[in-house]
C-alpha cells in the first residue's frame, strides 16, 4: 500500500476567512485566485486531496490549539512556565479569554482553507476520468470533519465562503454570514459523511487514508453531539440564535439511536481496523500506525520534507505543521540533581538529562495535571494498565549519555544510584507515602542533591512525590505522547527537535464509547451491546498488561475479569466521561467531551494543585468561572478585523459575551 506524501500545495483560494493570507505547507506561491479548471486535472485533484491530510498537522500537535482543547478541563490547568496562551484558557482568574487571546483561531483559519479546497475537488473532479468517486469521497470526509470541529467550537459558522453555500470560492471575499447549528449539521456534515460512507473503500487507498470506518466514526459522533445539542439539558445558549429543533423534524432520541446504530455498524464492519491487544501496544513508540488508528496527523523521522519540520535541530514550538504539543505537558525533570559525594555534597550533577526518549523529551512545563487526575480519574492503578500506559512516573538516571563519567552518584538518603535506576518517582497512592518527608525548599539542608523539592522515604534512593504533592512545576509527564526516535545511538539523541511521531486523532475504540453514551441517552440496544457491555470491552483490554513503564520491564498480567467485575451495574454519563478520560487522557478530546455533555462546570469547575515553586506540595483549591458563554469559543479577532462590515454587524457576528 502506498504511503501518503503529506507535503503538498494547499490549493484553496484566499477568502475572507483566511484573513491572514493563503496558508502554506510547501514552497508554493500564495495566490488570491484559483481557476476551477485546476481541479479538473488529475494532478490538481490529487494535490488537493493530499493537502486535506497535510492540513491535519496544522491542528494536531500545534501546541496552542492543543492547549485550548485541554487547559481549563479536569485534565489540565496552567503550569509553572505558562504564559497568557495557557492562563487565559484556564478561566481560573489568572487571565481573560477573549476574541484576541483564544487560540481557537488556529482552527478557524486552518479549517476554512481546507473546506474550500475540498469544495473545489467535489465540484470539479467529475471532469477527470481517472478520479473515482472514492477519491472525491475523501474530500467529502474532510469537509465534514472540519465543519464538525468548527460547529462544536464556535456554534453556527458560514457555509457560504463567497460563492454560495458549500461552493468553491475562487476570489477574495470580505463578506460573511453565519449559518445556524442545525444548518451546518444537516446541510454539510451529515450529507457529506453519509456520501463518504457510500463511496469510500473499506481499506484505505494510502496508509492512513480515509475509509468507510473513519466516515462511520465521525457520523456516529456527529449524530451523538447533535442529539445532545437538541436536548440541551442545562439550557446553554446557542449562536446564531436558533430554536433547538431539527429541520428534518427528528428529535434528540432519533439522533441518539442513529449514533448507536452507526457506531455498532462500525464495530461489526471494521475493515482493516480493530482494538490493539493492550493499552501499551496502542501507545508505545514505533507502533503508532497500528490497527486501532483510524486517523492521525502524520510525521516521520525518515525525511524532513515529509515530516514537516527539522529532524536534527533545536526547533521552535510554534511553526506551522510541527508536532510539539507534548512539550507543553512535560515537566522540567532536567532540574533534578544528584551528588558526587557519599555524604550528599559536592558539585551537583544533572542525573536525568534531556533525552529523545518516550519517558523524557523536551520540557516546557506550560500545562500541569491537577491532583484530581491522580486521586479520582486514575484511582485504580494496580489492575488498570492505563495509568502506567499514560504517564511518565519514574525519571531514571541517564547521565553517561550526556558525557558525565561518574560510575555512581548519591541521591535520596545519600544512597548510591547508578545509570538506569530511579532518581525521581511519583507514588501511585497517597497511602504509599509512609514516612515521606519533603524539604522546605528545593533541597535538604547541606545537600547538593534533589534541587526540585522532592521528598525522601526510608530506605529509598529515589526522591519521591505523593499524589497530593503534585504541583504546577512537578508532575508526571505524558508518556503516551512522548518522543520516539531510533537514531539516538548511545547518546541523548535529538530531544530539541519536535516530535516525529504521528499525532493520534481518532481510534477504533471510540465506536464503543459512542455507542455506550448513546445507550445511556436512551437508544434501544441489541443483545450484548448494552452500555455496560460496550464499556467492558474497553475495560477488559485495560486490564491486560504487557510492560510496566514504572519498572521499565516486561510485566504480563490479565486483570480483565477483575476490571469487568468492578464496572458499575448501571452506567451513567459521568462514568462514561471518567472512562473516556482514562482512555484518551491528554489527547485533545476533553474540552469537546465536557462541552457536548454540558458537564464542564460540574466536573472541572474546581480543582486542586500545589504551587509553582520547587518544594511546594500543599494542594490549594482553585475555582474556575465557567459561564454559559464559554461553551462556545469566541470568533477570532482577526476574522472580525478582516470583515467588510459595520461595527454593529461585527458585534452581531461575534458570539455573545466576547464583544
C-alpha positions as CSV (number, residue, x, y, z in Angstrom):
1,X,0.0,0.0,0.0
2,X,1.2,3.5,-0.8
3,X,2.3,5.9,1.8
4,X,0.7,9.3,1.5
5,X,3.0,12.1,0.7
6,X,1.8,14.7,3.2
7,X,3.7,17.6,1.8
8,X,1.8,19.3,-1.0
9,X,0.3,22.6,-2.2
10,X,-2.8,23.8,-0.4
11,X,-4.9,24.7,-3.4
12,X,-7.7,26.7,-1.6
13,X,-8.4,30.3,-2.5
14,X,-7.7,33.2,-0.2
15,X,-11.1,34.3,1.0
16,X,-12.3,36.4,4.0
17,X,-12.0,33.5,6.4
18,X,-8.3,33.4,5.7
19,X,-7.7,37.0,6.6
20,X,-4.0,36.5,7.0
21,X,-3.4,35.2,3.5
22,X,-3.1,31.8,1.9
23,X,-1.5,29.2,4.3
24,X,1.5,27.3,3.0
25,X,2.7,23.8,3.6
26,X,5.3,23.6,0.9
27,X,7.2,26.3,-1.0
28,X,4.2,27.3,-3.1
29,X,3.5,30.8,-4.2
30,X,0.4,32.1,-2.3
31,X,-2.4,33.0,-4.7
32,X,-5.5,35.0,-4.3
33,X,-7.2,33.3,-7.2
34,X,-7.6,29.7,-8.4
35,X,-9.3,28.7,-11.6
36,X,-11.8,25.9,-11.1
37,X,-10.0,24.2,-14.0
38,X,-7.2,23.4,-11.6
39,X,-9.4,20.8,-10.1
40,X,-10.3,19.4,-13.5
41,X,-6.9,17.9,-13.8
42,X,-5.7,14.7,-12.2
43,X,-2.7,16.5,-10.7
44,X,-4.9,19.2,-9.3
45,X,-7.3,16.8,-7.6
46,X,-4.6,14.6,-6.2
47,X,-2.7,17.6,-5.0
48,X,-5.8,18.9,-3.3
49,X,-6.6,15.6,-1.7
50,X,-3.0,15.4,-0.3
51,X,-3.4,18.8,1.2
52,X,-6.5,17.5,3.0
53,X,-4.3,15.2,5.0
54,X,-1.5,17.7,5.3
55,X,-3.8,20.2,7.0
56,X,-4.2,17.9,10.0
57,X,-0.7,18.8,11.1
58,X,-1.6,22.5,11.4
59,X,-4.1,21.5,14.1
60,X,-3.0,18.3,15.8
61,X,0.3,18.7,17.5
62,X,0.1,22.5,17.3
63,X,0.7,23.5,20.9
64,X,-1.6,26.4,21.4
65,X,-4.5,24.7,19.7
66,X,-3.8,21.6,21.9
67,X,-3.9,23.9,24.9
68,X,-7.3,25.2,24.1
69,X,-8.6,21.6,24.0
70,X,-7.2,20.6,27.4
71,X,-6.4,23.6,29.6
72,X,-9.4,24.5,31.7
73,X,-10.7,21.0,31.9
74,X,-10.4,18.4,34.6
75,X,-7.3,17.1,32.8
76,X,-5.1,20.1,32.7
77,X,-4.5,23.5,34.2
78,X,-1.7,26.0,33.6
79,X,1.8,25.0,34.6
80,X,4.8,26.9,36.1
81,X,6.1,28.3,32.8
82,X,2.7,29.1,31.3
83,X,2.1,32.4,29.5
84,X,-1.2,34.0,28.7
85,X,-2.0,31.4,26.0
86,X,-2.5,28.9,28.8
87,X,-3.6,31.0,31.7
88,X,-6.4,32.7,29.7
89,X,-7.8,29.2,28.8
90,X,-7.9,28.1,32.4
91,X,-10.7,30.5,33.4
92,X,-9.4,30.5,37.0
93,X,-8.9,34.2,37.5
94,X,-5.3,34.4,36.1
95,X,-6.3,35.5,32.6
96,X,-9.2,36.5,30.4
97,X,-10.3,34.5,27.3
98,X,-11.1,37.0,24.5
99,X,-11.5,37.1,20.8
100,X,-7.9,38.2,20.6
101,X,-6.4,35.6,23.0
102,X,-8.4,32.4,22.3
103,X,-6.1,30.0,20.4
104,X,-9.1,28.5,18.6
105,X,-8.0,31.0,15.9
106,X,-5.8,28.2,14.6
107,X,-8.8,26.0,13.9
108,X,-10.7,28.8,12.2
109,X,-8.0,29.7,9.7
110,X,-6.9,26.1,9.0
111,X,-10.3,24.6,8.7
112,X,-11.9,27.1,6.3
113,X,-8.9,26.9,4.0
114,X,-9.3,23.2,3.8
115,X,-13.0,23.3,3.4
116,X,-12.6,25.5,0.3
117,X,-10.1,23.1,-1.2
118,X,-12.5,20.2,-0.5
119,X,-15.3,22.1,-2.2
120,X,-13.2,22.7,-5.3
121,X,-12.5,19.0,-5.6
122,X,-16.1,17.9,-5.0
123,X,-17.4,20.4,-7.6
124,X,-14.9,19.7,-10.4
125,X,-13.3,16.3,-10.1
126,X,-16.1,14.6,-12.1
127,X,-14.4,16.1,-15.2
128,X,-11.3,13.9,-14.6
129,X,-12.0,10.4,-15.8
130,X,-9.1,8.9,-13.7
131,X,-10.6,10.3,-10.5
132,X,-13.0,7.9,-8.8
133,X,-15.9,8.6,-6.5
134,X,-13.9,7.1,-3.7
135,X,-11.2,9.8,-4.1
136,X,-13.8,12.6,-4.1
137,X,-15.3,11.0,-1.0
138,X,-12.0,11.7,0.8
139,X,-12.6,15.4,0.2
140,X,-16.2,15.0,1.4
141,X,-14.9,13.3,4.6
142,X,-12.5,16.1,5.4
143,X,-15.1,18.9,4.6
144,X,-17.4,17.3,7.1
145,X,-14.5,16.7,9.5
146,X,-13.6,20.4,9.6
147,X,-17.2,21.6,9.8
148,X,-17.8,19.3,12.7
149,X,-14.8,20.8,14.6
150,X,-16.0,24.3,13.8
151,X,-19.6,23.8,14.8
152,X,-18.6,22.3,18.2
153,X,-16.1,25.1,18.8
154,X,-17.9,28.2,17.6
155,X,-21.6,27.3,17.1
156,X,-23.0,28.1,13.7
157,X,-20.4,29.0,11.1
158,X,-20.6,30.1,7.4
159,X,-21.4,27.6,4.7
160,X,-21.0,30.3,2.1
161,X,-17.5,31.4,1.7
162,X,-18.3,33.9,-1.0
163,X,-19.5,31.8,-3.9
164,X,-22.7,30.2,-2.4
165,X,-23.3,27.5,0.2
166,X,-20.7,24.7,0.0
167,X,-19.4,26.2,-3.2
168,X,-15.8,26.6,-4.2
169,X,-14.8,30.2,-3.8
170,X,-12.2,31.4,-6.3
171,X,-11.7,35.1,-5.3
172,X,-11.3,37.0,-2.1
173,X,-14.5,37.9,-0.2
174,X,-14.8,40.2,2.8
175,X,-18.4,39.4,3.5
176,X,-19.5,36.6,5.8
177,X,-22.8,35.4,7.2
178,X,-23.0,32.6,9.8
179,X,-25.4,29.7,9.4
180,X,-27.2,28.2,12.3
181,X,-26.0,25.0,14.1
182,X,-28.8,22.8,12.6
183,X,-28.0,24.1,9.1
184,X,-24.3,23.2,9.5
185,X,-25.2,19.7,10.6
186,X,-28.0,18.9,8.2
187,X,-26.6,20.7,5.1
188,X,-22.9,20.0,5.4
189,X,-21.8,17.4,8.0
190,X,-24.4,14.7,7.7
191,X,-24.8,14.6,3.9
192,X,-21.1,14.6,3.3
193,X,-20.4,11.8,5.8
194,X,-23.3,9.7,4.5
195,X,-22.0,10.0,1.0
196,X,-18.5,9.3,2.2
197,X,-19.6,6.0,3.8
198,X,-21.2,5.0,0.5
199,X,-18.2,5.9,-1.7
200,X,-15.1,5.4,0.5
201,X,-13.3,2.0,0.5
202,X,-13.2,-0.4,3.4
203,X,-9.4,-0.4,3.1
204,X,-7.5,2.9,2.8
205,X,-6.2,4.0,-0.6
206,X,-3.0,5.0,1.1
207,X,-1.6,4.3,4.5
208,X,-3.6,6.5,6.9
209,X,-6.2,7.3,4.3
210,X,-9.9,7.9,4.9
211,X,-12.2,4.8,4.9
212,X,-15.8,3.8,5.4
213,X,-14.8,3.2,9.1
214,X,-13.5,6.7,9.5
215,X,-16.7,8.2,8.0
216,X,-18.8,6.0,10.2
217,X,-16.9,7.0,13.3
218,X,-17.4,10.7,12.6
219,X,-21.0,10.3,11.5
220,X,-21.8,8.5,14.7
221,X,-20.0,11.1,16.8
222,X,-21.8,13.9,14.9
223,X,-25.2,12.3,15.5
224,X,-24.4,11.9,19.2
225,X,-23.2,15.5,19.5
226,X,-26.2,16.9,17.7
227,X,-28.6,14.8,19.8
228,X,-27.1,16.5,22.9
229,X,-27.4,19.9,21.3
230,X,-31.1,19.3,20.5
231,X,-31.7,18.1,24.1
232,X,-29.7,20.9,25.7
233,X,-30.1,19.6,29.3
234,X,-28.6,22.7,31.0
235,X,-30.1,25.4,28.8
236,X,-26.8,26.5,27.4
237,X,-27.5,29.3,24.8
238,X,-26.5,28.7,21.1
239,X,-25.4,31.2,18.5
240,X,-26.5,32.3,16.0
241,X,-29.8,32.1,17.9
242,X,-31.8,29.2,16.7
243,X,-34.6,27.0,18.0
244,X,-33.4,23.7,19.3
245,X,-35.4,21.9,16.6
246,X,-34.2,19.8,13.7
247,X,-35.0,20.9,10.1
248,X,-35.8,17.3,9.3
249,X,-38.2,17.1,12.3
250,X,-36.2,14.5,14.2
251,X,-35.8,14.7,17.9
252,X,-32.8,14.1,20.1
253,X,-33.8,10.5,20.7
254,X,-33.8,9.8,17.0
255,X,-30.2,11.1,16.7
256,X,-29.0,9.1,19.8
257,X,-30.4,6.0,18.2
258,X,-28.7,6.8,14.9
259,X,-25.4,7.3,16.8
260,X,-25.8,3.9,18.4
261,X,-26.7,2.2,15.2
262,X,-23.9,3.7,13.1
263,X,-21.3,3.0,15.9
264,X,-22.4,-0.6,16.0
265,X,-22.1,-0.8,12.2
266,X,-18.5,0.4,12.7
267,X,-17.8,-2.3,15.2
268,X,-19.4,-5.0,13.1
269,X,-17.8,-3.9,9.8
270,X,-14.3,-2.9,11.0
271,X,-12.5,-3.3,7.7
272,X,-8.8,-3.4,8.5
273,X,-9.3,-1.8,11.9
274,X,-9.7,-3.2,15.4
275,X,-8.5,-2.9,19.0
276,X,-4.9,-3.4,19.9
277,X,-4.2,-6.2,22.4
278,X,-3.0,-3.9,25.2
279,X,-3.1,-0.2,26.0
280,X,0.7,-0.3,26.0
281,X,0.7,-1.6,22.4
282,X,-1.6,1.3,21.4
283,X,0.8,4.0,22.6
284,X,4.4,2.6,22.6
285,X,6.6,4.4,20.2
286,X,7.2,2.6,16.9
287,X,3.7,1.3,16.8
288,X,1.9,4.5,16.0
289,X,0.3,3.4,12.7
290,X,-1.4,0.4,14.3
291,X,-4.7,-1.2,13.5
292,X,-6.6,0.9,16.1
293,X,-5.6,4.2,14.5
294,X,-8.4,5.4,12.2
295,X,-7.0,8.9,11.6
296,X,-3.7,10.6,12.5
297,X,-1.7,13.7,11.6
298,X,1.4,12.1,10.1
299,X,5.1,12.8,10.8
300,X,8.2,10.8,10.1
301,X,11.8,10.5,11.3
302,X,12.9,9.4,7.8
303,X,12.6,12.7,6.0
304,X,12.4,16.4,7.0
305,X,10.4,17.1,3.8
306,X,7.6,14.7,4.7
307,X,8.0,15.3,8.5
308,X,7.1,19.0,8.0
309,X,9.8,20.1,10.5
310,X,13.5,19.7,11.0
311,X,14.7,16.3,12.4
312,X,18.1,17.3,13.9
313,X,17.9,20.8,15.3
314,X,17.0,23.0,18.2
315,X,13.5,23.8,16.9
316,X,10.8,26.2,18.0
317,X,7.4,25.1,19.1
318,X,5.0,27.2,17.1
319,X,5.9,26.7,13.5
320,X,3.2,25.5,11.2
321,X,2.9,21.8,10.9
322,X,5.2,20.9,13.9
323,X,4.2,18.3,16.5
324,X,5.3,20.0,19.7
325,X,2.2,19.5,21.9
326,X,3.8,17.0,24.2
327,X,6.4,19.6,25.2
328,X,3.7,21.6,26.9
329,X,2.9,18.9,29.3
330,X,6.4,17.8,30.1
331,X,7.8,18.9,33.5
332,X,11.4,20.2,33.7
333,X,12.8,17.0,35.1
334,X,16.3,18.2,34.0
335,X,16.5,20.3,37.1
336,X,16.9,17.2,39.3
337,X,20.4,16.8,40.8
338,X,22.4,14.0,42.4
339,X,25.5,14.4,44.5
340,X,29.0,13.2,43.6
341,X,30.0,12.6,47.2
342,X,28.7,9.9,49.5
343,X,27.6,12.5,52.1
344,X,25.3,14.2,49.6
345,X,27.6,17.1,49.0
346,X,29.8,18.3,46.1
347,X,29.1,19.9,42.8
348,X,25.6,18.7,41.9
349,X,25.3,16.5,38.8
350,X,22.4,16.5,36.3
351,X,21.4,12.9,36.7
352,X,18.4,12.9,34.4
353,X,19.3,14.7,31.3
354,X,17.2,15.8,28.4
355,X,16.8,12.9,26.1
356,X,14.8,12.0,23.0
357,X,13.1,9.1,24.7
358,X,9.4,8.4,25.3
359,X,9.6,8.9,29.0
360,X,11.6,12.1,28.8
361,X,11.6,14.7,25.9
362,X,11.8,18.4,25.9
363,X,10.3,20.1,29.0
364,X,8.2,23.3,28.6
365,X,6.0,23.0,31.8
366,X,3.2,25.0,30.3
367,X,0.4,22.7,31.4
368,X,0.0,20.6,34.6
369,X,-2.5,17.9,35.5
370,X,-4.4,18.7,38.7
371,X,-4.4,16.4,41.7
372,X,-7.8,15.0,40.9
373,X,-6.4,13.2,37.9
374,X,-4.3,11.0,40.2
375,X,-6.7,10.7,43.1
376,X,-10.0,10.4,41.2
377,X,-9.6,9.7,37.4
378,X,-6.9,7.2,37.8
379,X,-7.9,6.0,41.3
380,X,-7.2,2.4,40.2
381,X,-3.6,1.9,39.2
382,X,-2.9,-1.7,40.0
383,X,-5.4,-3.6,37.9
384,X,-5.9,-0.9,35.2
385,X,-2.9,-0.5,32.9
386,X,-3.9,2.9,31.6
387,X,-2.3,4.9,34.4
388,X,1.1,3.2,33.7
389,X,0.5,3.5,30.0
390,X,-0.4,7.2,30.1
391,X,2.2,8.8,32.4
392,X,5.9,9.0,32.9
393,X,6.0,8.5,36.7
394,X,9.7,7.4,37.2
395,X,12.6,9.5,35.9
396,X,15.7,7.4,35.6
397,X,19.4,8.2,35.6
398,X,20.9,8.7,32.2
399,X,23.9,10.9,32.9
400,X,26.5,8.8,31.0
401,X,24.6,9.5,27.7
402,X,25.4,13.2,28.3
403,X,29.1,12.6,28.8
404,X,29.3,12.5,32.7
405,X,31.7,9.8,33.6
406,X,30.8,9.1,37.3
407,X,30.0,5.4,37.8
408,X,27.9,6.2,40.9
409,X,26.1,9.2,42.2
410,X,24.3,9.8,45.5
411,X,20.7,10.6,45.7
412,X,17.9,10.5,48.3
413,X,19.1,9.5,51.8
414,X,22.6,9.8,50.4
415,X,22.1,6.4,48.9
416,X,24.1,5.4,45.7
417,X,22.4,5.3,42.3
418,X,23.7,4.0,39.0
419,X,22.6,4.6,35.4
420,X,19.1,3.3,34.7
421,X,17.9,3.5,38.4
422,X,15.1,5.7,39.5
423,X,16.1,9.3,40.5
424,X,12.6,10.8,40.9
425,X,9.4,8.8,41.3
426,X,5.8,9.8,41.7
427,X,4.0,7.5,44.2
428,X,0.8,5.8,42.9
429,X,-1.3,6.1,46.0
430,X,-1.2,8.6,48.9
431,X,-1.3,5.6,51.3
432,X,2.2,4.7,49.9
433,X,3.7,7.8,51.4
434,X,4.6,6.3,54.8
435,X,7.4,8.3,56.3
436,X,7.5,10.8,53.4
437,X,9.4,14.0,54.3
438,X,9.6,17.0,52.0
439,X,12.3,19.7,52.3
440,X,11.2,23.2,52.9
441,X,12.8,24.3,49.7
442,X,14.4,22.8,46.6
443,X,16.9,20.6,48.6
444,X,17.5,19.4,52.2
445,X,20.0,21.5,54.3
446,X,23.6,20.8,53.4
447,X,22.9,18.6,50.4
448,X,23.6,19.3,46.7
449,X,21.2,16.6,45.6
450,X,17.5,17.0,44.8
451,X,17.0,20.7,43.7
452,X,13.4,20.1,42.9
453,X,11.9,19.9,46.4
454,X,11.0,16.2,46.2
455,X,10.7,14.2,49.4
456,X,12.6,11.2,50.9
457,X,11.3,8.0,52.3
458,X,13.2,5.5,54.5
459,X,15.3,3.0,52.5
460,X,14.7,4.6,49.1
461,X,17.4,6.0,46.9
462,X,14.9,7.9,44.7
463,X,13.3,11.2,45.6
464,X,9.5,10.9,45.7
465,X,6.4,12.9,45.4
466,X,2.9,11.7,46.5
467,X,-0.3,12.3,44.6
468,X,-1.4,15.2,46.9
469,X,2.0,16.8,46.3
470,X,1.5,17.2,42.5
471,X,2.3,20.8,41.7
472,X,2.4,23.2,38.8
473,X,6.1,22.6,38.5
474,X,6.5,18.9,39.2
475,X,4.0,16.3,37.8
476,X,4.1,13.1,35.8
477,X,4.7,13.7,32.1
478,X,2.6,12.3,29.3
479,X,4.4,9.1,28.3
480,X,1.7,8.1,25.7
481,X,2.6,11.0,23.5
482,X,6.3,11.1,24.3
483,X,9.2,11.3,21.8
484,X,10.2,8.2,19.9
485,X,13.4,8.1,17.9
486,X,15.6,5.3,16.5
487,X,18.7,7.4,15.8
488,X,19.9,8.2,19.4
489,X,22.8,5.8,19.3
490,X,24.4,5.7,22.7
491,X,23.7,9.4,23.4
492,X,20.8,11.7,24.2
493,X,19.7,12.0,20.6
494,X,17.7,14.9,19.3
495,X,15.3,16.0,22.2
496,X,15.1,19.6,21.0
497,X,13.6,18.7,17.6
498,X,9.8,18.5,17.5
499,X,8.2,15.0,17.7
500,X,8.5,12.9,14.6
501,X,5.6,10.7,15.8
502,X,2.2,10.8,14.2
503,X,-0.4,12.6,16.4
504,X,-3.3,10.3,17.1
505,X,-6.7,11.8,16.2
506,X,-9.3,9.0,16.1
507,X,-9.3,5.5,17.2
508,X,-11.4,2.4,16.7
509,X,-12.1,2.3,20.4
510,X,-14.3,5.3,20.1
511,X,-17.1,3.3,18.5
512,X,-17.6,1.6,21.8
513,X,-17.7,4.8,23.8
514,X,-20.1,6.5,21.3
515,X,-22.5,3.5,21.3
516,X,-22.3,3.3,25.1
517,X,-23.1,7.0,25.5
518,X,-26.0,6.8,23.1
519,X,-27.3,3.8,25.0
520,X,-27.2,5.8,28.2
521,X,-29.1,8.6,26.4
522,X,-31.9,6.2,25.7
523,X,-31.0,4.4,22.4
524,X,-32.5,0.9,22.1
525,X,-29.7,-1.6,22.4
526,X,-29.1,-5.0,20.8
527,X,-28.1,-8.2,22.6
528,X,-24.6,-8.0,24.0
529,X,-24.2,-4.3,23.4
530,X,-25.6,-2.5,26.4
531,X,-23.7,0.5,27.7
532,X,-22.0,-1.8,30.3
533,X,-21.2,-4.4,27.7
534,X,-19.6,-1.9,25.5
535,X,-17.6,-0.1,28.2
536,X,-16.4,-3.5,29.5
537,X,-14.8,-4.3,26.1
538,X,-12.5,-1.3,26.7
539,X,-12.1,-2.1,30.4
540,X,-11.2,-5.7,29.7
541,X,-8.4,-4.5,27.4
542,X,-7.2,-2.1,30.0
543,X,-6.7,-5.0,32.4
544,X,-4.2,-6.6,30.1
545,X,-0.5,-5.8,30.9
546,X,2.5,-6.4,28.6
547,X,5.0,-4.0,30.0
548,X,5.5,-1.9,33.2
549,X,6.7,1.6,32.4
550,X,7.1,2.2,36.2
551,X,9.5,-0.7,36.5
552,X,10.9,-0.4,32.9
553,X,10.5,-4.1,32.5
554,X,8.2,-6.7,30.9
555,X,5.1,-7.4,33.0
556,X,2.5,-9.8,31.8
557,X,-0.8,-9.9,33.6
558,X,-4.5,-10.2,32.7
559,X,-6.8,-8.4,35.1
560,X,-9.7,-8.3,32.7
561,X,-12.1,-10.3,34.9
562,X,-11.4,-8.0,37.8
563,X,-11.8,-4.9,35.7
564,X,-15.2,-6.1,34.4
565,X,-16.4,-7.1,37.8
566,X,-15.6,-3.6,39.1
567,X,-17.7,-1.9,36.5
568,X,-20.9,-0.5,38.0
569,X,-24.1,-2.3,37.2
570,X,-25.6,0.9,35.9
571,X,-23.6,3.2,33.7
572,X,-24.2,6.9,33.7
573,X,-22.8,9.8,31.7
574,X,-20.3,10.7,34.5
575,X,-18.9,7.2,34.4
576,X,-18.5,7.3,30.6
577,X,-16.7,10.6,30.9
578,X,-14.4,9.2,33.5
579,X,-13.7,6.2,31.3
580,X,-13.1,8.4,28.3
581,X,-10.6,10.4,30.3
582,X,-8.8,7.2,31.4
583,X,-8.7,6.1,27.8
584,X,-8.0,9.4,26.0
585,X,-6.2,11.5,28.6
586,X,-4.3,14.4,27.1
587,X,-5.2,13.6,23.5
588,X,-7.3,16.7,22.8
589,X,-10.7,15.2,23.4
590,X,-11.6,16.6,26.8
591,X,-13.0,20.0,26.1
592,X,-15.3,18.6,23.4
593,X,-16.4,15.9,25.7
594,X,-17.3,18.3,28.6
595,X,-19.0,20.8,26.2
596,X,-21.0,18.1,24.4
597,X,-22.4,16.7,27.6
598,X,-22.6,20.1,29.3
599,X,-20.7,18.7,32.3
600,X,-17.8,21.2,32.1
601,X,-18.6,23.2,35.1
602,X,-19.7,20.2,37.2
603,X,-16.5,18.2,36.6
604,X,-13.9,21.0,36.1
605,X,-15.3,24.0,38.0
606,X,-12.9,23.4,40.8
607,X,-9.5,21.7,41.0
608,X,-6.6,21.1,43.4
609,X,-2.9,21.5,42.8
610,X,0.2,22.7,44.7
611,X,2.0,25.9,43.8
612,X,4.6,26.7,41.2
613,X,7.7,26.7,43.4
614,X,10.0,23.7,43.9
615,X,9.3,22.3,47.4
616,X,5.6,23.4,47.4
617,X,3.5,20.2,47.9
618,X,0.5,21.7,49.7
619,X,-2.5,21.5,47.4
620,X,-4.8,24.5,47.0
621,X,-8.3,24.6,45.7
622,X,-9.0,26.8,42.7
623,X,-12.3,27.8,41.3
624,X,-13.0,28.4,37.6
625,X,-15.6,30.8,36.4
626,X,-17.2,28.8,33.6
627,X,-20.1,30.7,32.2
628,X,-22.7,29.6,29.6
629,X,-20.9,31.8,27.1
630,X,-17.7,29.7,27.4
631,X,-19.4,26.7,25.8
632,X,-18.6,28.5,22.6
633,X,-15.2,29.9,21.8
634,X,-15.0,33.5,20.5
635,X,-14.8,34.2,16.8
636,X,-11.2,35.2,16.3
637,X,-10.5,38.9,16.3
638,X,-8.6,38.6,13.0
639,X,-11.7,37.4,11.3
640,X,-13.7,40.4,12.6
641,X,-10.9,42.8,11.7
642,X,-10.9,41.5,8.1
643,X,-14.6,41.7,7.5
644,X,-16.2,44.4,5.4
645,X,-19.0,45.2,7.9
646,X,-20.2,47.8,10.2
647,X,-19.3,47.8,13.9
648,X,-22.8,46.7,14.7
649,X,-22.6,43.8,12.2
650,X,-19.3,42.7,13.7
651,X,-20.8,42.7,17.2
652,X,-23.7,40.6,15.8
653,X,-21.2,38.2,14.2
654,X,-19.3,37.6,17.4
655,X,-20.5,35.0,20.0
656,X,-22.3,36.7,22.9
657,X,-20.2,37.7,25.8
658,X,-17.0,38.2,23.9
659,X,-17.5,41.7,22.5
